[in-house]
Amino acid sequence: KAIQKIFGAELPLLTTNKWKIGHTFGASGMLSIEMAILMLQNQTFIGVPFAEAGAKTQQKPLKKILVNAVGFGGNAVSVLLGL
């Protein structure tokens, strides 16, 4: 609901890599950055295969990707990657 409140009808594409790689602890942030870089380089959004029907698909070129990483002990980092 918070995302809908901020973005309204223009919801951003949302994805995760945890379904594919599982728990990677300290490497998870870097693996998420790698996935974001690959999506930007290939201009292909990698969605979650079991997401609910009607999930958004890529309709515009990817220009920026925000990677959020949250760890145990309250660590939280966000990195904005762009072309």
C-alpha positions in Angstrom: 0.0 0.0 0.0 2.9 2.4 0.7 4.2 1.9 -2.8 0.8 2.5 -4.3 0.5 5.7 -2.2 3.8 7.1 -3.5 3.5 5.9 -7.2 -0.2 5.8 -7.8 -1.1 4.2 -11.1 2.6 4.3 -12.3 3.8 1.5 -10.1 7.5 0.6 -10.7 8.6 -2.9 -11.7 9.6 -4.9 -8.6 11.6 -8.1 -8.5 13.9 -10.1 -6.3 16.6 -12.8 -6.9 16.2 -14.6 -3.6 13.8 -17.2 -5.1 16.7 -18.2 -7.4 19.7 -18.0 -5.2 18.4 -18.4 -1.7 20.1 -17.1 1.4 23.5 -15.7 0.5 24.1 -13.6 3.7 26.9 -11.0 3.1 26.9 -11.6 -0.7 23.2 -10.8 -1.2 23.7 -7.1 -1.8 26.4 -7.6 -4.4 24.4 -10.3 -6.2 21.5 -7.9 -6.4 23.7 -5.2 -7.8 25.0 -7.7 -10.4 21.5 -8.6 -11.4 20.6 -4.9 -11.7 23.7 -4.3 -13.9 22.8 -7.2 -16.2 19.2 -6.0 -16.5 20.5 -2.5 -17.5 23.1 -3.9 -19.9 20.6 -6.2 -21.6 17.6 -3.9 -21.2 15.6 -6.9 -19.9 13.6 -7.0 -16.7 14.0 -10.2 -14.8 10.7 -10.8 -13.0 9.7 -13.4 -10.5 8.1 -16.4 -12.3 5.5 -17.2 -9.7 4.3 -13.5 -9.2 0.6 -13.1 -9.2 -1.2 -12.8 -12.5 -1.4 -9.4 -13.9 2.1 -8.4 -12.7 3.6 -5.5 -14.7 5.9 -6.2 -17.5 8.7 -4.0 -19.0 7.2 -1.5 -21.5 9.9 1.2 -21.5 13.7 1.1 -21.6 15.3 0.6 -18.2 17.2 3.7 -17.2 17.6 3.3 -13.4 17.4 0.5 -10.9 17.2 0.9 -7.2 18.7 -1.9 -5.2 17.7 -2.2 -1.5 19.6 -4.5 0.8 18.6 -5.1 4.4 20.6 -7.3 6.7 20.6 -8.6 10.2 21.3 -6.1 13.0 19.5 -3.3 11.3 21.8 -2.7 8.4 20.1 -1.1 5.4 21.6 0.2 2.2 20.1 1.5 -1.0 22.1 2.0 -4.2 20.7 3.7 -7.4 22.2 2.4 -10.6 21.7 4.1 -13.9 22.9 4.3 -17.5 
